[in-house]
Amino acid sequence: MKKILLCLCVIFLGPSVLTAELVPDSPKFKAAREKLVKFDLEGRGIADPQVLASMRSVPRHCFVPDEIVGSAYEDTALPIGEGQTISQPYVVALMTASLKLNNTQRVLEIGTGSGYQAAVLAEIVKEVYSIEIKTKLYQTATRLLKALGYTNIFTLHADGYFGWPEAAPFDAIIITAAVNHIPPPLLKQLKDGGRLILPLGNPFSYQNLTLVTRHGDDYTTRQITGVLFVPMTGVALER
């Protein structure tokens, strides 16, 4: 597991995305992360030790706009620009824990966004492949993740609906935007026995967090809880 000492503060000014100087983590932020893990994650049933350790380690304040950094460790989604959000910490932990990951596995993430979910995954698994369709978010997240020292995260600027066939198959796939159906290209890129988790349902209303498991040419699904994510963009909106 990486030891993160520095981060890039991300500043969003209107439609532009800028990055400021490297700043150190602080005892205040570390205490806030510990409180978040204890009360909002463990207190709500998240028990996977690897997930809890990752949530304690990754500095969420690095992934939010500077003007709302004081809210970084509240258990809530926050705007990051481009009409997107950084997910609620509990949901990040729940989705990650539901995939039952280990350090030999490769994960595909659809929707890099701020880069926070990718960082949480990268503390646990061997490799993370993350796709972002929005140019500014892709550029900012890629710079930030590199500055934080993540060498096992690979980013791609593309429509995540089609996945990353050149890097497939994956042990797990996580979709961090709402979609009203399971994208067939992603199912094909999942290993036998692999898991896919996504907010499935009306992209403009509430969705069900759904876990899909592949069994050869067949799949089983399990609904976990109700969630509210921003819509998946690109081809997904046309289907």
C-alpha atoms as a printed R data frame, in Angstrom:
    type eleno elety resid chain resno       x       y       z
1   ATOM     1    CA   MET     A     1   0.000   0.000   0.000
2   ATOM     2    CA   LYS     A     2   1.280   3.445  -0.942
3   ATOM     3    CA   LYS     A     3   2.187   6.067   1.611
4   ATOM     4    CA   ILE     A     4   0.668   9.316   0.357
5   ATOM     5    CA   LEU     A     5   2.302  12.411   1.799
6   ATOM     6    CA   LEU     A     6   1.531  15.068  -0.783
7   ATOM     7    CA   CYS     A     7  -1.399  15.947  -2.996
8   ATOM     8    CA   LEU     A     8  -2.403  18.386  -5.683
9   ATOM     9    CA   CYS     A     9  -5.147  20.744  -4.597
10  ATOM    10    CA   VAL     A    10  -7.671  20.838  -7.442
11  ATOM    11    CA   ILE     A    11  -9.295  24.174  -8.130
12  ATOM    12    CA   PHE     A    12 -12.310  24.627 -10.409
13  ATOM    13    CA   LEU     A    13 -12.878  28.159 -11.663
14  ATOM    14    CA   GLY     A    14 -16.036  28.348 -13.751
15  ATOM    15    CA   PRO     A    15 -15.676  25.987 -16.712
16  ATOM    16    CA   SER     A    16 -11.914  25.690 -16.317
17  ATOM    17    CA   VAL     A    17 -10.065  23.065 -14.333
18  ATOM    18    CA   LEU     A    18  -6.767  24.156 -12.806
19  ATOM    19    CA   THR     A    19  -4.283  22.562 -10.447
20  ATOM    20    CA   ALA     A    20  -2.362  24.385  -7.732
21  ATOM    21    CA   GLU     A    21   0.873  23.581  -5.920
22  ATOM    22    CA   LEU     A    22   1.635  20.392  -4.026
23  ATOM    23    CA   VAL     A    23   0.603  20.618  -0.398
24  ATOM    24    CA   PRO     A    24   1.161  18.160   2.451
25  ATOM    25    CA   ASP     A    25  -1.486  16.092   4.117
26  ATOM    26    CA   SER     A    26  -2.195  17.289   7.641
27  ATOM    27    CA   PRO     A    27  -3.133  15.846  11.058
28  ATOM    28    CA   LYS     A    28  -6.481  17.603  10.676
29  ATOM    29    CA   PHE     A    29  -7.262  15.795   7.439
30  ATOM    30    CA   LYS     A    30  -6.013  12.459   8.801
31  ATOM    31    CA   ALA     A    31  -8.236  12.827  11.866
32  ATOM    32    CA   ALA     A    32 -11.198  13.647   9.607
33  ATOM    33    CA   ARG     A    33 -10.546  10.515   7.532
34  ATOM    34    CA   GLU     A    34 -10.344   8.384  10.669
35  ATOM    35    CA   LYS     A    35 -13.639   9.802  11.933
36  ATOM    36    CA   LEU     A    36 -15.257   9.186   8.544
37  ATOM    37    CA   VAL     A    37 -14.107   5.558   8.503
38  ATOM    38    CA   LYS     A    38 -15.130   4.884  12.094
39  ATOM    39    CA   PHE     A    39 -18.592   6.425  12.082
40  ATOM    40    CA   ASP     A    40 -19.766   6.519   8.452
41  ATOM    41    CA   LEU     A    41 -18.177   3.343   7.106
42  ATOM    42    CA   GLU     A    42 -17.597   0.884   9.960
43  ATOM    43    CA   GLY     A    43 -20.639   2.311  11.705
44  ATOM    44    CA   ARG     A    44 -22.770   1.424   8.680
45  ATOM    45    CA   GLY     A    45 -21.452  -2.089   8.189
46  ATOM    46    CA   ILE     A    46 -18.374  -1.772   5.973
47  ATOM    47    CA   ALA     A    47 -16.054  -4.445   7.380
48  ATOM    48    CA   ASP     A    48 -13.536  -5.312   4.638
49  ATOM    49    CA   PRO     A    49 -10.149  -4.424   6.218
50  ATOM    50    CA   GLN     A    50  -8.540  -3.609   2.875
51  ATOM    51    CA   VAL     A    51 -11.318  -1.201   1.945
52  ATOM    52    CA   LEU     A    52 -11.211   0.498   5.343
53  ATOM    53    CA   ALA     A    53  -7.417   0.852   5.127
54  ATOM    54    CA   SER     A    54  -7.687   2.350   1.654
55  ATOM    55    CA   MET     A    55 -10.338   4.852   2.746
56  ATOM    56    CA   ARG     A    56  -8.093   5.850   5.651
57  ATOM    57    CA   SER     A    57  -5.142   6.336   3.312
58  ATOM    58    CA   VAL     A    58  -6.496   8.144   0.248
59  ATOM    59    CA   PRO     A    59  -6.721  11.931   0.794
60  ATOM    60    CA   ARG     A    60 -10.198  12.798  -0.468
61  ATOM    61    CA   HIS     A    61  -9.502  16.498   0.029
62  ATOM    62    CA   CYS     A    62  -7.139  16.314  -2.939
63  ATOM    63    CA   PHE     A    63  -9.968  15.304  -5.235
64  ATOM    64    CA   VAL     A    64 -12.470  18.086  -4.519
65  ATOM    65    CA   PRO     A    65 -12.506  21.753  -5.598
66  ATOM    66    CA   ASP     A    66 -10.499  24.024  -3.313
67  ATOM    67    CA   GLU     A    67 -13.504  26.134  -2.364
68  ATOM    68    CA   ILE     A    68 -15.277  23.142  -0.787
69  ATOM    69    CA   VAL     A    69 -12.259  21.354   0.657
70  ATOM    70    CA   GLY     A    70 -13.733  21.867   4.116
71  ATOM    71    CA   SER     A    71 -16.505  19.430   3.158
72  ATOM    72    CA   ALA     A    72 -14.129  16.767   1.801
73  ATOM    73    CA   TYR     A    73 -14.661  14.353   4.691
74  ATOM    74    CA   GLU     A    74 -18.397  14.717   4.990
75  ATOM    75    CA   ASP     A    75 -20.230  11.574   3.932
76  ATOM    76    CA   THR     A    76 -21.805  13.176   0.894
77  ATOM    77    CA   ALA     A    77 -21.312  13.538  -2.848
78  ATOM    78    CA   LEU     A    78 -19.720  16.831  -3.923
79  ATOM    79    CA   PRO     A    79 -19.582  18.690  -7.269
80  ATOM    80    CA   ILE     A    80 -16.291  18.525  -9.170
81  ATOM    81    CA   GLY     A    81 -17.192  20.525 -12.281
82  ATOM    82    CA   GLU     A    82 -18.339  19.470 -15.758
83  ATOM    83    CA   GLY     A    83 -21.710  18.514 -14.281
84  ATOM    84    CA   GLN     A    84 -20.122  15.605 -12.376
85  ATOM    85    CA   THR     A    85 -19.669  14.670  -8.718
86  ATOM    86    CA   ILE     A    86 -17.265  12.803  -6.478
87  ATOM    87    CA   SER     A    87 -19.281   9.974  -4.946
88  ATOM    88    CA   GLN     A    88 -20.334   9.759  -1.299
89  ATOM    89    CA   PRO     A    89 -17.547   7.969   0.658
90  ATOM    90    CA   TYR     A    90 -19.935   5.319   1.988
91  ATOM    91    CA   VAL     A    91 -21.010   4.457  -1.565
92  ATOM    92    CA   VAL     A    92 -17.382   4.304  -2.730
93  ATOM    93    CA   ALA     A    93 -16.582   1.919   0.116
94  ATOM    94    CA   LEU     A    94 -19.740  -0.145  -0.428
95  ATOM    95    CA   MET     A    95 -19.118  -0.582  -4.161
96  ATOM    96    CA   THR     A    96 -15.483  -1.470  -3.574
97  ATOM    97    CA   ALA     A    97 -16.231  -3.947  -0.797
98  ATOM    98    CA   SER     A    98 -18.998  -5.593  -2.836
99  ATOM    99    CA   LEU     A    99 -16.461  -6.589  -5.505
100 ATOM   100    CA   LYS     A   100 -14.406  -8.631  -2.982
101 ATOM   101    CA   LEU     A   101 -11.054  -7.592  -4.421
102 ATOM   102    CA   ASN     A   102  -7.483  -8.696  -3.788
103 ATOM   103    CA   ASN     A   103  -3.981  -7.642  -4.800
104 ATOM   104    CA   THR     A   104  -3.716 -10.003  -7.783
105 ATOM   105    CA   GLN     A   105  -6.654  -8.542  -9.662
106 ATOM   106    CA   ARG     A   106  -7.202  -6.055 -12.478
107 ATOM   107    CA   VAL     A   107 -10.196  -3.703 -12.376
108 ATOM   108    CA   LEU     A   108 -11.850  -1.562 -15.047
109 ATOM   109    CA   GLU     A   109 -13.499   1.668 -13.899
110 ATOM   110    CA   ILE     A   110 -16.002   3.464 -16.120
111 ATOM   111    CA   GLY     A   111 -16.027   7.156 -15.205
112 ATOM   112    CA   THR     A   112 -12.740   8.393 -13.736
113 ATOM   113    CA   GLY     A   113 -14.285  11.673 -12.622
114 ATOM   114    CA   SER     A   114 -12.056  13.190  -9.955
115 ATOM   115    CA   GLY     A   115  -9.906  10.044  -9.739
116 ATOM   116    CA   TYR     A   116 -10.881   9.272  -6.141
117 ATOM   117    CA   GLN     A   117 -12.521   5.889  -6.746
118 ATOM   118    CA   ALA     A   118  -9.549   4.835  -8.894
119 ATOM   119    CA   ALA     A   119  -7.166   5.739  -6.075
120 ATOM   120    CA   VAL     A   120  -9.207   3.746  -3.541
121 ATOM   121    CA   LEU     A   121  -9.135   0.733  -5.862
122 ATOM   122    CA   ALA     A   122  -5.417   1.111  -6.592
123 ATOM   123    CA   GLU     A   123  -4.570   0.714  -2.913
124 ATOM   124    CA   ILE     A   124  -6.124  -2.767  -3.028
125 ATOM   125    CA   VAL     A   125  -5.692  -4.324  -6.479
126 ATOM   126    CA   LYS     A   126  -2.815  -4.965  -8.869
127 ATOM   127    CA   GLU     A   127  -3.967  -2.637 -11.657
128 ATOM   128    CA   VAL     A   128  -6.771  -0.168 -12.319
129 ATOM   129    CA   TYR     A   129  -7.846   0.813 -15.845
130 ATOM   130    CA   SER     A   130 -10.027   3.922 -15.748
131 ATOM   131    CA   ILE     A   131 -11.926   5.571 -18.612
132 ATOM   132    CA   GLU     A   132 -13.240   9.146 -18.652
133 ATOM   133    CA   ILE     A   133 -15.238  10.693 -21.503
134 ATOM   134    CA   LYS     A   134 -14.934  14.347 -20.410
135 ATOM   135    CA   THR     A   135 -11.645  15.838 -21.561
136 ATOM   136    CA   LYS     A   136 -10.986  18.243 -18.687
137 ATOM   137    CA   LEU     A   137 -11.775  15.665 -16.008
138 ATOM   138    CA   TYR     A   138  -9.609  13.092 -17.781
139 ATOM   139    CA   GLN     A   139  -6.665  15.498 -17.951
140 ATOM   140    CA   THR     A   140  -6.976  16.709 -14.364
141 ATOM   141    CA   ALA     A   141  -7.476  13.267 -12.836
142 ATOM   142    CA   THR     A   142  -4.582  11.811 -14.831
143 ATOM   143    CA   ARG     A   143  -2.209  14.557 -13.639
144 ATOM   144    CA   LEU     A   144  -3.400  14.231 -10.048
145 ATOM   145    CA   LEU     A   145  -3.082  10.452  -9.876
146 ATOM   146    CA   LYS     A   146   0.428  10.629 -11.309
147 ATOM   147    CA   ALA     A   147   1.388  13.364  -8.829
148 ATOM   148    CA   LEU     A   148   0.163  11.138  -5.996
149 ATOM   149    CA   GLY     A   149   2.520   8.425  -7.183
150 ATOM   150    CA   TYR     A   150   0.068   5.857  -8.506
151 ATOM   151    CA   THR     A   151   1.929   3.700 -11.024
152 ATOM   152    CA   ASN     A   152  -0.769   1.036 -11.219
153 ATOM   153    CA   ILE     A   153  -3.539   3.283 -12.569
154 ATOM   154    CA   PHE     A   154  -3.921   3.601 -16.335
155 ATOM   155    CA   THR     A   155  -6.321   6.215 -17.729
156 ATOM   156    CA   LEU     A   156  -7.996   6.530 -21.112
157 ATOM   157    CA   HIS     A   157  -9.995   9.344 -22.702
158 ATOM   158    CA   ALA     A   158 -12.876   7.513 -24.380
159 ATOM   159    CA   ASP     A   159 -16.528   6.490 -24.147
160 ATOM   160    CA   GLY     A   160 -16.597   3.983 -21.296
161 ATOM   161    CA   TYR     A   161 -19.673   2.223 -22.706
162 ATOM   162    CA   PHE     A   162 -17.331   0.246 -24.959
163 ATOM   163    CA   GLY     A   163 -14.825  -0.557 -22.215
164 ATOM   164    CA   TRP     A   164 -11.139  -1.160 -22.847
165 ATOM   165    CA   PRO     A   165 -10.968  -4.317 -25.031
166 ATOM   166    CA   GLU     A   166  -7.200  -4.126 -25.495
167 ATOM   167    CA   ALA     A   167  -6.704  -4.533 -21.734
168 ATOM   168    CA   ALA     A   168  -9.487  -7.083 -21.148
169 ATOM   169    CA   PRO     A   169 -10.447  -9.385 -19.551
170 ATOM   170    CA   PHE     A   170 -10.947  -7.891 -16.094
171 ATOM   171    CA   ASP     A   171 -11.569  -9.481 -12.712
172 ATOM   172    CA   ALA     A   172 -14.017  -6.717 -11.861
173 ATOM   173    CA   ILE     A   173 -15.678  -3.718 -13.485
174 ATOM   174    CA   ILE     A   174 -17.133  -0.704 -11.688
175 ATOM   175    CA   ILE     A   175 -19.413   1.835 -13.370
176 ATOM   176    CA   THR     A   176 -19.609   5.129 -11.512
177 ATOM   177    CA   ALA     A   177 -22.469   6.706 -13.484
178 ATOM   178    CA   ALA     A   178 -26.119   5.756 -13.858
179 ATOM   179    CA   VAL     A   179 -27.240   3.682 -16.836
180 ATOM   180    CA   ASN     A   180 -30.586   2.050 -17.652
181 ATOM   181    CA   HIS     A   181 -29.076  -1.213 -18.912
182 ATOM   182    CA   ILE     A   182 -25.878  -3.218 -18.516
183 ATOM   183    CA   PRO     A   183 -23.556  -2.362 -21.442
184 ATOM   184    CA   PRO     A   184 -23.005  -5.593 -23.445
185 ATOM   185    CA   PRO     A   185 -19.370  -4.702 -24.338
186 ATOM   186    CA   LEU     A   186 -18.524  -4.586 -20.626
187 ATOM   187    CA   LEU     A   187 -20.081  -7.979 -19.937
188 ATOM   188    CA   LYS     A   188 -17.878  -9.451 -22.664
189 ATOM   189    CA   GLN     A   189 -14.768  -7.951 -21.020
190 ATOM   190    CA   LEU     A   190 -15.488  -9.566 -17.651
191 ATOM   191    CA   LYS     A   191 -13.629 -12.749 -16.691
192 ATOM   192    CA   ASP     A   192 -15.566 -15.904 -15.893
193 ATOM   193    CA   GLY     A   193 -16.396 -15.533 -12.204
194 ATOM   194    CA   GLY     A   194 -15.822 -11.792 -12.417
195 ATOM   195    CA   ARG     A   195 -18.090  -9.138 -10.896
196 ATOM   196    CA   LEU     A   196 -19.512  -5.918 -12.300
197 ATOM   197    CA   ILE     A   197 -21.153  -3.293 -10.099
198 ATOM   198    CA   LEU     A   198 -23.204  -0.365 -11.352
199 ATOM   199    CA   PRO     A   199 -26.079   2.016 -10.521
200 ATOM   200    CA   LEU     A   200 -28.770   0.446 -12.710
201 ATOM   201    CA   GLY     A   201 -32.025   2.216 -13.491
202 ATOM   202    CA   ASN     A   202 -33.386   5.546 -14.691
203 ATOM   203    CA   PRO     A   203 -30.301   7.777 -15.180
204 ATOM   204    CA   PHE     A   204 -32.384  10.847 -14.280
205 ATOM   205    CA   SER     A   205 -33.934   9.435 -11.116
206 ATOM   206    CA   TYR     A   206 -32.975   6.901  -8.463
207 ATOM   207    CA   GLN     A   207 -31.163   3.674  -9.350
208 ATOM   208    CA   ASN     A   208 -30.424   0.329  -7.707
209 ATOM   209    CA   LEU     A   209 -26.817  -0.492  -6.961
210 ATOM   210    CA   THR     A   210 -26.566  -3.836  -8.725
211 ATOM   211    CA   LEU     A   211 -23.890  -6.543  -8.592
212 ATOM   212    CA   VAL     A   212 -23.534  -8.729 -11.688
213 ATOM   213    CA   THR     A   213 -21.515 -11.966 -11.566
214 ATOM   214    CA   ARG     A   214 -20.457 -13.846 -14.680
215 ATOM   215    CA   HIS     A   215 -20.852 -17.630 -14.834
216 ATOM   216    CA   GLY     A   216 -19.534 -18.717 -18.223
217 ATOM   217    CA   ASP     A   217 -22.050 -17.379 -20.737
218 ATOM   218    CA   ASP     A   218 -24.611 -16.695 -18.017
219 ATOM   219    CA   TYR     A   219 -24.928 -13.908 -15.458
220 ATOM   220    CA   THR     A   220 -26.617 -13.465 -12.101
221 ATOM   221    CA   THR     A   221 -27.607 -10.127 -10.572
222 ATOM   222    CA   ARG     A   222 -28.168  -8.955  -7.019
223 ATOM   223    CA   GLN     A   223 -29.581  -5.605  -5.950
224 ATOM   224    CA   ILE     A   224 -27.759  -4.028  -3.012
225 ATOM   225    CA   THR     A   225 -29.372  -0.670  -2.235
226 ATOM   226    CA   GLY     A   226 -30.921   2.423  -3.773
227 ATOM   227    CA   VAL     A   227 -28.503   5.112  -5.003
228 ATOM   228    CA   LEU     A   228 -28.464   8.353  -6.972
229 ATOM   229    CA   PHE     A   229 -25.689   8.861  -9.548
230 ATOM   230    CA   VAL     A   230 -25.235  11.345 -12.387
231 ATOM   231    CA   PRO     A   231 -26.084   9.856 -15.817
232 ATOM   232    CA   MET     A   232 -23.535   8.015 -17.910
233 ATOM   233    CA   THR     A   233 -22.770  10.094 -21.014
234 ATOM   234    CA   GLY     A   234 -21.858   9.101 -24.566
235 ATOM   235    CA   VAL     A   235 -23.537   6.202 -26.339
236 ATOM   236    CA   ALA     A   236 -25.342   5.212 -23.132
237 ATOM   237    CA   LEU     A   237 -27.677   8.200 -23.414
238 ATOM   238    CA   GLU     A   238 -28.723   7.156 -26.919
239 ATOM   239    CA   ARG     A   239 -29.860   3.648 -25.909
